[in-house]
Every structure is written in C-alpha cells, then in structure tokens.
Amino acid sequence: MKIDMPRLPYAEDALEPVISKQTINFHYGKHLQNYVNTTNSLVEGTALEGKSVEEIVKSAPEGPVYNNAGQTLNHSLYFLQFMPQADNNEPKGRVADAINAAFGSFGEFKERFTKAAATLFGSGWAWLSQDRDGRLVITQEANGDNPLRGGLNPLLGIDVWEHAYYLDFQNRRADHLTAIWSIINWEVVEDRMK
Ligand code: MN
C-alpha cells in the first residue's frame, strides 16, 4: 500500500484570489507530490512500508522519513480543508461551541491563531487541535512537525513556509493570514473532531 496524494475537492483556481492557481500548481502539484514520493521511496523495504501516514508520523524516528511523512500529512490535511471564498465565513455548531468554550469567541480565536502563525520564526505551521480531553488548543509546529506526534488530534493547519504564500503575497505573511479565513471549510474541520 502506497501513500496517495489527496484529491483536491475543488478546481485549481477555485481558491483565488486567496490562493492562486499558480500556487496550487507548485504547492500541491510539486511540493506535496515530492513529499509523497519521497516518503514512499524512503519506507520501501523497511518496517514502515504499508503503514498509514498517520502511523509513520507517530512512530518514525527523527530524520528524513519523519520529515517527509509529517509534511505529507500536514499538506493532506491542509489542501482538504479549503473551499471557494465565502463572505462572513464562520464555524457553526460543534466547532463554534468548542471554539467559544476554549477561546471565548471566534474573533478571539482568530486573533490568537493568527498571532501563533505570524510569530512562528522560519518555516512551520500553526495548528488548531483537540487534546486528549477534546479541548481545543493552538500550537506552533516547526518545519514538518504535526500535532499528532504530541498526542493531539489536528483539526486545522496553516502552512507558513514561504512557498505557501510567496507567489500571491510575497513577504506579506500577515495579509495572507487575514485572507485565509474566507476559504476555510468548517464542515471539514468539524468532521475531524472526535
Ligand atoms: Mn507547504
């Protein structure tokens, strides 16, 4: 069993102007494809061959296999959590309840999450996850780390490696982070909750 590319549930230009078709072509078509291919080739003939990407992320020792599997998982969650731009896009139901319980309001959550993503030094990710008690937490993860490694259930991840936004926003990471809320598919996030 090889690790597969996730299939995009939208057209390559469907996330414009927040994420351009050109960025999808590079980020999904080149970067993610390379992480998937590299993970598959590195685990071939090892004890990790045939394991799911989640199992590899949980158990692989630090090094190339873990780094590539981490980025495969990160980007698979990332690309499946978006939808075409919508005005006043906010979580509803269970996600909204959990966000309000943990952070007070959606506005307060966005502020704290954006700060985590904006202040992450270098390359990495900001994540919203559930802890073992089902409570929501925000974490900063360096490079290709995924919250799963620390026993959390990842729900929403924002990539702040420069390749995620440089073609569309150049150095303006904060502007990218402001725009990205309009394309989050909160129903996908809810489906990931335990
Ligand atoms: Mn990326």
Residues whose N, C-alpha, C, O or C-beta is under 5 A from the ligand:
A	BS01	MN	D159 W161 A164
